[in-house]
Amino acid sequence: YGWYWGPLSSEAAEKVLSSEPDGSFIVRDSSDDHYIFSLSFKLNNCVRHVRIEQDQGTFSFGSYAKFKSQTITEFIEKAVEHSRSGRYLFFLHRRPEHGPMRVQLTNPVSRFKHVQSLQHMCRFVILKAVIRKDLIQTLPLPRRLLDYLNYKHCYS
């Protein structure tokens, strides 16, 4: 799925989405070890980030009990379908005095349309193939490359 960008920093996500229209989004690995995925999206010409919750085998936006899915793919596909049809809109709460922000996920931004460096692509493939991150150090690779693989979210 092109909307999944892997280990991408929030700063890099902002760069990717900066020239995209409102409703554009990507899914990336969360920088917080308590979460698997984060969603970066464009709203009111500003890039925002939210963590996708995973609890008891379901993915959701926090307390939205009505909108849960068994897989991240199903979750994103349903979010896009509901955003495009207007049947269900997502609201993220800011500070109480500002009220909720309406979120529409209508335009997935594909990583396949953005040419990344060879270094970026190699790191992405290696990290995707390694099931346990604690085993990266056991790979038969030069120390400098192992250090690069272990450096969190260094894509630009």
mmCIF file of the C-alpha atoms, coordinates in Angstrom:
data_MODEL
# 
_entry.id   MODEL 
# 
loop_
_atom_site.group_PDB 
_atom_site.id 
_atom_site.type_symbol 
_atom_site.label_atom_id 
_atom_site.label_alt_id 
_atom_site.label_comp_id 
_atom_site.label_asym_id 
_atom_site.label_entity_id 
_atom_site.label_seq_id 
_atom_site.pdbx_PDB_ins_code 
_atom_site.Cartn_x 
_atom_site.Cartn_y 
_atom_site.Cartn_z 
_atom_site.occupancy 
_atom_site.B_iso_or_equiv 
_atom_site.pdbx_formal_charge 
_atom_site.auth_seq_id 
_atom_site.auth_comp_id 
_atom_site.auth_asym_id 
_atom_site.auth_atom_id 
_atom_site.pdbx_PDB_model_num 
ATOM 1   C CA . TYR A 1 1   ? 0.000   0.000  0.000  1.00 0.00 ? 1   TYR A CA 1 
ATOM 2   C CA . GLY A 1 2   ? 1.524   3.242  -1.150 1.00 0.00 ? 2   GLY A CA 1 
ATOM 3   C CA . TRP A 1 3   ? 0.097   5.286  1.738  1.00 0.00 ? 3   TRP A CA 1 
ATOM 4   C CA . TYR A 1 4   ? 2.330   3.355  4.176  1.00 0.00 ? 4   TYR A CA 1 
ATOM 5   C CA . TRP A 1 5   ? 5.713   5.064  4.321  1.00 0.00 ? 5   TRP A CA 1 
ATOM 6   C CA . GLY A 1 6   ? 7.405   2.994  7.047  1.00 0.00 ? 6   GLY A CA 1 
ATOM 7   C CA . PRO A 1 7   ? 9.910   4.603  9.421  1.00 0.00 ? 7   PRO A CA 1 
ATOM 8   C CA . LEU A 1 8   ? 9.449   8.233  8.424  1.00 0.00 ? 8   LEU A CA 1 
ATOM 9   C CA . SER A 1 9   ? 9.923   11.104 10.876 1.00 0.00 ? 9   SER A CA 1 
ATOM 10  C CA . SER A 1 10  ? 7.171   13.643 11.495 1.00 0.00 ? 10  SER A CA 1 
ATOM 11  C CA . GLU A 1 11  ? 9.402   16.327 9.969  1.00 0.00 ? 11  GLU A CA 1 
ATOM 12  C CA . ALA A 1 12  ? 9.858   14.270 6.800  1.00 0.00 ? 12  ALA A CA 1 
ATOM 13  C CA . ALA A 1 13  ? 6.101   13.602 6.697  1.00 0.00 ? 13  ALA A CA 1 
ATOM 14  C CA . GLU A 1 14  ? 5.498   17.351 6.849  1.00 0.00 ? 14  GLU A CA 1 
ATOM 15  C CA . LYS A 1 15  ? 7.851   17.826 3.913  1.00 0.00 ? 15  LYS A CA 1 
ATOM 16  C CA . VAL A 1 16  ? 6.030   15.142 1.884  1.00 0.00 ? 16  VAL A CA 1 
ATOM 17  C CA . LEU A 1 17  ? 2.594   16.607 2.610  1.00 0.00 ? 17  LEU A CA 1 
ATOM 18  C CA . SER A 1 18  ? 3.516   20.300 2.364  1.00 0.00 ? 18  SER A CA 1 
ATOM 19  C CA . SER A 1 19  ? 2.663   20.583 -1.335 1.00 0.00 ? 19  SER A CA 1 
ATOM 20  C CA . GLU A 1 20  ? -0.383  18.291 -1.172 1.00 0.00 ? 20  GLU A CA 1 
ATOM 21  C CA . PRO A 1 21  ? -4.025  19.458 -0.862 1.00 0.00 ? 21  PRO A CA 1 
ATOM 22  C CA . ASP A 1 22  ? -6.146  19.231 2.292  1.00 0.00 ? 22  ASP A CA 1 
ATOM 23  C CA . GLY A 1 23  ? -7.349  15.667 2.854  1.00 0.00 ? 23  GLY A CA 1 
ATOM 24  C CA . SER A 1 24  ? -3.961  14.208 1.892  1.00 0.00 ? 24  SER A CA 1 
ATOM 25  C CA . PHE A 1 25  ? -2.410  11.720 4.298  1.00 0.00 ? 25  PHE A CA 1 
ATOM 26  C CA . ILE A 1 26  ? 0.239   9.086  4.884  1.00 0.00 ? 26  ILE A CA 1 
ATOM 27  C CA . VAL A 1 27  ? 0.629   6.329  7.466  1.00 0.00 ? 27  VAL A CA 1 
ATOM 28  C CA . ARG A 1 28  ? 4.061   5.866  9.016  1.00 0.00 ? 28  ARG A CA 1 
ATOM 29  C CA . ASP A 1 29  ? 5.700   3.990  11.854 1.00 0.00 ? 29  ASP A CA 1 
ATOM 30  C CA . SER A 1 30  ? 5.110   5.740  15.162 1.00 0.00 ? 30  SER A CA 1 
ATOM 31  C CA . SER A 1 31  ? 8.109   7.296  16.880 1.00 0.00 ? 31  SER A CA 1 
ATOM 32  C CA . ASP A 1 32  ? 6.474   6.377  20.206 1.00 0.00 ? 32  ASP A CA 1 
ATOM 33  C CA . ASP A 1 33  ? 7.211   2.764  21.174 1.00 0.00 ? 33  ASP A CA 1 
ATOM 34  C CA . HIS A 1 34  ? 3.714   2.464  22.692 1.00 0.00 ? 34  HIS A CA 1 
ATOM 35  C CA . TYR A 1 35  ? 2.125   2.740  19.245 1.00 0.00 ? 35  TYR A CA 1 
ATOM 36  C CA . ILE A 1 36  ? 2.651   0.962  15.933 1.00 0.00 ? 36  ILE A CA 1 
ATOM 37  C CA . PHE A 1 37  ? 1.446   3.609  13.479 1.00 0.00 ? 37  PHE A CA 1 
ATOM 38  C CA . SER A 1 38  ? 0.981   7.350  13.201 1.00 0.00 ? 38  SER A CA 1 
ATOM 39  C CA . LEU A 1 39  ? -1.174  9.179  10.700 1.00 0.00 ? 39  LEU A CA 1 
ATOM 40  C CA . SER A 1 40  ? 0.084   12.429 9.181  1.00 0.00 ? 40  SER A CA 1 
ATOM 41  C CA . PHE A 1 41  ? -2.539  14.451 7.321  1.00 0.00 ? 41  PHE A CA 1 
ATOM 42  C CA . LYS A 1 42  ? -3.166  17.870 5.833  1.00 0.00 ? 42  LYS A CA 1 
ATOM 43  C CA . LEU A 1 43  ? -5.940  19.989 7.329  1.00 0.00 ? 43  LEU A CA 1 
ATOM 44  C CA . ASN A 1 44  ? -6.518  23.713 6.747  1.00 0.00 ? 44  ASN A CA 1 
ATOM 45  C CA . ASN A 1 45  ? -3.225  23.868 4.864  1.00 0.00 ? 45  ASN A CA 1 
ATOM 46  C CA . CYS A 1 46  ? -1.343  22.568 7.912  1.00 0.00 ? 46  CYS A CA 1 
ATOM 47  C CA . VAL A 1 47  ? 0.192   19.120 8.464  1.00 0.00 ? 47  VAL A CA 1 
ATOM 48  C CA . ARG A 1 48  ? -0.937  17.389 11.643 1.00 0.00 ? 48  ARG A CA 1 
ATOM 49  C CA . HIS A 1 49  ? -0.089  14.059 13.251 1.00 0.00 ? 49  HIS A CA 1 
ATOM 50  C CA . VAL A 1 50  ? -2.103  11.583 15.286 1.00 0.00 ? 50  VAL A CA 1 
ATOM 51  C CA . ARG A 1 51  ? -1.290  8.143  16.608 1.00 0.00 ? 51  ARG A CA 1 
ATOM 52  C CA . ILE A 1 52  ? -3.425  5.216  15.550 1.00 0.00 ? 52  ILE A CA 1 
ATOM 53  C CA . GLU A 1 53  ? -4.384  3.142  18.564 1.00 0.00 ? 53  GLU A CA 1 
ATOM 54  C CA . GLN A 1 54  ? -4.145  -0.641 18.562 1.00 0.00 ? 54  GLN A CA 1 
ATOM 55  C CA . ASP A 1 55  ? -5.931  -2.444 21.354 1.00 0.00 ? 55  ASP A CA 1 
ATOM 56  C CA . GLN A 1 56  ? -7.021  -6.067 21.627 1.00 0.00 ? 56  GLN A CA 1 
ATOM 57  C CA . GLY A 1 57  ? -6.413  -6.683 17.945 1.00 0.00 ? 57  GLY A CA 1 
ATOM 58  C CA . THR A 1 58  ? -8.253  -3.643 16.593 1.00 0.00 ? 58  THR A CA 1 
ATOM 59  C CA . PHE A 1 59  ? -7.071  -0.328 15.171 1.00 0.00 ? 59  PHE A CA 1 
ATOM 60  C CA . SER A 1 60  ? -8.897  2.903  15.978 1.00 0.00 ? 60  SER A CA 1 
ATOM 61  C CA . PHE A 1 61  ? -8.634  6.634  16.578 1.00 0.00 ? 61  PHE A CA 1 
ATOM 62  C CA . GLY A 1 62  ? -8.667  6.443  20.357 1.00 0.00 ? 62  GLY A CA 1 
ATOM 63  C CA . SER A 1 63  ? -12.149 6.394  21.814 1.00 0.00 ? 63  SER A CA 1 
ATOM 64  C CA . TYR A 1 64  ? -14.017 6.108  18.484 1.00 0.00 ? 64  TYR A CA 1 
ATOM 65  C CA . ALA A 1 65  ? -15.607 2.788  19.386 1.00 0.00 ? 65  ALA A CA 1 
ATOM 66  C CA . LYS A 1 66  ? -17.854 2.898  16.312 1.00 0.00 ? 66  LYS A CA 1 
ATOM 67  C CA . PHE A 1 67  ? -14.902 2.894  13.962 1.00 0.00 ? 67  PHE A CA 1 
ATOM 68  C CA . LYS A 1 68  ? -12.517 -0.010 14.541 1.00 0.00 ? 68  LYS A CA 1 
ATOM 69  C CA . SER A 1 69  ? -10.883 -2.519 12.211 1.00 0.00 ? 69  SER A CA 1 
ATOM 70  C CA . GLN A 1 70  ? -8.956  -5.754 12.560 1.00 0.00 ? 70  GLN A CA 1 
ATOM 71  C CA . THR A 1 71  ? -6.155  -4.659 10.192 1.00 0.00 ? 71  THR A CA 1 
ATOM 72  C CA . ILE A 1 72  ? -4.487  -1.343 9.487  1.00 0.00 ? 72  ILE A CA 1 
ATOM 73  C CA . THR A 1 73  ? -5.309  -1.749 5.792  1.00 0.00 ? 73  THR A CA 1 
ATOM 74  C CA . GLU A 1 74  ? -9.015  -2.204 6.494  1.00 0.00 ? 74  GLU A CA 1 
ATOM 75  C CA . PHE A 1 75  ? -8.924  0.702  8.946  1.00 0.00 ? 75  PHE A CA 1 
ATOM 76  C CA . ILE A 1 76  ? -7.415  3.110  6.395  1.00 0.00 ? 76  ILE A CA 1 
ATOM 77  C CA . GLU A 1 77  ? -9.631  1.898  3.549  1.00 0.00 ? 77  GLU A CA 1 
ATOM 78  C CA . LYS A 1 78  ? -12.752 2.416  5.692  1.00 0.00 ? 78  LYS A CA 1 
ATOM 79  C CA . ALA A 1 79  ? -11.537 5.848  6.803  1.00 0.00 ? 79  ALA A CA 1 
ATOM 80  C CA . VAL A 1 80  ? -11.029 6.932  3.185  1.00 0.00 ? 80  VAL A CA 1 
ATOM 81  C CA . GLU A 1 81  ? -14.365 5.480  2.068  1.00 0.00 ? 81  GLU A CA 1 
ATOM 82  C CA . HIS A 1 82  ? -16.248 7.191  4.887  1.00 0.00 ? 82  HIS A CA 1 
ATOM 83  C CA . SER A 1 83  ? -14.399 10.486 4.382  1.00 0.00 ? 83  SER A CA 1 
ATOM 84  C CA . ARG A 1 84  ? -15.144 10.556 0.663  1.00 0.00 ? 84  ARG A CA 1 
ATOM 85  C CA . SER A 1 85  ? -18.815 9.674  1.099  1.00 0.00 ? 85  SER A CA 1 
ATOM 86  C CA . GLY A 1 86  ? -19.306 12.063 4.015  1.00 0.00 ? 86  GLY A CA 1 
ATOM 87  C CA . ARG A 1 87  ? -21.030 9.311  6.008  1.00 0.00 ? 87  ARG A CA 1 
ATOM 88  C CA . TYR A 1 88  ? -18.548 9.507  8.820  1.00 0.00 ? 88  TYR A CA 1 
ATOM 89  C CA . LEU A 1 89  ? -16.147 12.277 9.679  1.00 0.00 ? 89  LEU A CA 1 
ATOM 90  C CA . PHE A 1 90  ? -13.356 12.171 12.211 1.00 0.00 ? 90  PHE A CA 1 
ATOM 91  C CA . PHE A 1 91  ? -12.839 14.830 14.809 1.00 0.00 ? 91  PHE A CA 1 
ATOM 92  C CA . LEU A 1 92  ? -9.663  15.294 16.790 1.00 0.00 ? 92  LEU A CA 1 
ATOM 93  C CA . HIS A 1 93  ? -9.940  17.301 19.949 1.00 0.00 ? 93  HIS A CA 1 
ATOM 94  C CA . ARG A 1 94  ? -7.586  20.173 20.502 1.00 0.00 ? 94  ARG A CA 1 
ATOM 95  C CA . ARG A 1 95  ? -7.648  22.376 23.530 1.00 0.00 ? 95  ARG A CA 1 
ATOM 96  C CA . PRO A 1 96  ? -11.237 22.784 24.812 1.00 0.00 ? 96  PRO A CA 1 
ATOM 97  C CA . GLU A 1 97  ? -11.419 26.476 23.906 1.00 0.00 ? 97  GLU A CA 1 
ATOM 98  C CA . HIS A 1 98  ? -10.750 25.676 20.228 1.00 0.00 ? 98  HIS A CA 1 
ATOM 99  C CA . GLY A 1 99  ? -13.141 22.742 19.848 1.00 0.00 ? 99  GLY A CA 1 
ATOM 100 C CA . PRO A 1 100 ? -12.620 19.699 17.645 1.00 0.00 ? 100 PRO A CA 1 
ATOM 101 C CA . MET A 1 101 ? -10.818 19.625 14.297 1.00 0.00 ? 101 MET A CA 1 
ATOM 102 C CA . ARG A 1 102 ? -12.638 17.942 11.432 1.00 0.00 ? 102 ARG A CA 1 
ATOM 103 C CA . VAL A 1 103 ? -10.429 15.396 9.685  1.00 0.00 ? 103 VAL A CA 1 
ATOM 104 C CA . GLN A 1 104 ? -11.110 14.070 6.214  1.00 0.00 ? 104 GLN A CA 1 
ATOM 105 C CA . LEU A 1 105 ? -8.827  11.431 4.748  1.00 0.00 ? 105 LEU A CA 1 
ATOM 106 C CA . THR A 1 106 ? -9.551  11.659 1.041  1.00 0.00 ? 106 THR A CA 1 
ATOM 107 C CA . ASN A 1 107 ? -6.193  11.648 -0.730 1.00 0.00 ? 107 ASN A CA 1 
ATOM 108 C CA . PRO A 1 108 ? -3.671  8.930  0.168  1.00 0.00 ? 108 PRO A CA 1 
ATOM 109 C CA . VAL A 1 109 ? -0.188  10.044 -0.882 1.00 0.00 ? 109 VAL A CA 1 
ATOM 110 C CA . SER A 1 110 ? 1.711   7.126  -2.380 1.00 0.00 ? 110 SER A CA 1 
ATOM 111 C CA . ARG A 1 111 ? 5.366   6.633  -1.571 1.00 0.00 ? 111 ARG A CA 1 
ATOM 112 C CA . PHE A 1 112 ? 5.666   5.075  -5.043 1.00 0.00 ? 112 PHE A CA 1 
ATOM 113 C CA . LYS A 1 113 ? 5.176   8.500  -6.628 1.00 0.00 ? 113 LYS A CA 1 
ATOM 114 C CA . HIS A 1 114 ? 8.088   9.992  -4.706 1.00 0.00 ? 114 HIS A CA 1 
ATOM 115 C CA . VAL A 1 115 ? 11.579  8.905  -5.691 1.00 0.00 ? 115 VAL A CA 1 
ATOM 116 C CA . GLN A 1 116 ? 13.615  8.164  -2.600 1.00 0.00 ? 116 GLN A CA 1 
ATOM 117 C CA . SER A 1 117 ? 17.361  7.718  -2.331 1.00 0.00 ? 117 SER A CA 1 
ATOM 118 C CA . LEU A 1 118 ? 18.873  4.261  -2.755 1.00 0.00 ? 118 LEU A CA 1 
ATOM 119 C CA . GLN A 1 119 ? 19.991  4.479  0.880  1.00 0.00 ? 119 GLN A CA 1 
ATOM 120 C CA . HIS A 1 120 ? 16.405  5.125  1.960  1.00 0.00 ? 120 HIS A CA 1 
ATOM 121 C CA . MET A 1 121 ? 15.026  2.241  -0.093 1.00 0.00 ? 121 MET A CA 1 
ATOM 122 C CA . CYS A 1 122 ? 17.669  -0.233 1.111  1.00 0.00 ? 122 CYS A CA 1 
ATOM 123 C CA . ARG A 1 123 ? 17.032  0.674  4.735  1.00 0.00 ? 123 ARG A CA 1 
ATOM 124 C CA . PHE A 1 124 ? 13.283  0.349  4.221  1.00 0.00 ? 124 PHE A CA 1 
ATOM 125 C CA . VAL A 1 125 ? 13.623  -3.142 2.683  1.00 0.00 ? 125 VAL A CA 1 
ATOM 126 C CA . ILE A 1 126 ? 16.054  -4.395 5.332  1.00 0.00 ? 126 ILE A CA 1 
ATOM 127 C CA . LEU A 1 127 ? 13.932  -3.123 8.221  1.00 0.00 ? 127 LEU A CA 1 
ATOM 128 C CA . LYS A 1 128 ? 10.797  -4.580 6.679  1.00 0.00 ? 128 LYS A CA 1 
ATOM 129 C CA . ALA A 1 129 ? 12.489  -8.005 6.372  1.00 0.00 ? 129 ALA A CA 1 
ATOM 130 C CA . VAL A 1 130 ? 13.754  -8.044 9.968  1.00 0.00 ? 130 VAL A CA 1 
ATOM 131 C CA . ILE A 1 131 ? 10.961  -9.268 12.222 1.00 0.00 ? 131 ILE A CA 1 
ATOM 132 C CA . ARG A 1 132 ? 12.665  -8.400 15.508 1.00 0.00 ? 132 ARG A CA 1 
ATOM 133 C CA . LYS A 1 133 ? 14.494  -5.103 15.696 1.00 0.00 ? 133 LYS A CA 1 
ATOM 134 C CA . ASP A 1 134 ? 16.735  -6.419 18.484 1.00 0.00 ? 134 ASP A CA 1 
ATOM 135 C CA . LEU A 1 135 ? 18.245  -8.849 15.930 1.00 0.00 ? 135 LEU A CA 1 
ATOM 136 C CA . ILE A 1 136 ? 19.511  -6.127 13.604 1.00 0.00 ? 136 ILE A CA 1 
ATOM 137 C CA . GLN A 1 137 ? 22.897  -6.229 15.362 1.00 0.00 ? 137 GLN A CA 1 
ATOM 138 C CA . THR A 1 138 ? 23.296  -9.909 14.424 1.00 0.00 ? 138 THR A CA 1 
ATOM 139 C CA . LEU A 1 139 ? 23.133  -9.228 10.679 1.00 0.00 ? 139 LEU A CA 1 
ATOM 140 C CA . PRO A 1 140 ? 26.459  -9.806 8.857  1.00 0.00 ? 140 PRO A CA 1 
ATOM 141 C CA . LEU A 1 141 ? 26.872  -6.142 7.924  1.00 0.00 ? 141 LEU A CA 1 
ATOM 142 C CA . PRO A 1 142 ? 29.547  -3.490 8.546  1.00 0.00 ? 142 PRO A CA 1 
ATOM 143 C CA . ARG A 1 143 ? 29.236  -1.625 11.853 1.00 0.00 ? 143 ARG A CA 1 
ATOM 144 C CA . ARG A 1 144 ? 28.508  1.685  10.091 1.00 0.00 ? 144 ARG A CA 1 
ATOM 145 C CA . LEU A 1 145 ? 25.530  0.154  8.274  1.00 0.00 ? 145 LEU A CA 1 
ATOM 146 C CA . LEU A 1 146 ? 24.250  -1.499 11.463 1.00 0.00 ? 146 LEU A CA 1 
ATOM 147 C CA . ASP A 1 147 ? 24.395  1.872  13.221 1.00 0.00 ? 147 ASP A CA 1 
ATOM 148 C CA . TYR A 1 148 ? 22.471  3.449  10.342 1.00 0.00 ? 148 TYR A CA 1 
ATOM 149 C CA . LEU A 1 149 ? 19.805  0.736  10.506 1.00 0.00 ? 149 LEU A CA 1 
ATOM 150 C CA . ASN A 1 150 ? 19.425  1.234  14.256 1.00 0.00 ? 150 ASN A CA 1 
ATOM 151 C CA . TYR A 1 151 ? 19.122  5.015  14.022 1.00 0.00 ? 151 TYR A CA 1 
ATOM 152 C CA . LYS A 1 152 ? 15.412  5.759  14.453 1.00 0.00 ? 152 LYS A CA 1 
ATOM 153 C CA . HIS A 1 153 ? 13.452  7.654  11.821 1.00 0.00 ? 153 HIS A CA 1 
ATOM 154 C CA . CYS A 1 154 ? 16.283  9.237  9.938  1.00 0.00 ? 154 CYS A CA 1 
ATOM 155 C CA . TYR A 1 155 ? 14.580  9.411  6.534  1.00 0.00 ? 155 TYR A CA 1 
ATOM 156 C CA . SER A 1 156 ? 14.298  12.759 4.880  1.00 0.00 ? 156 SER A CA 1 
# 
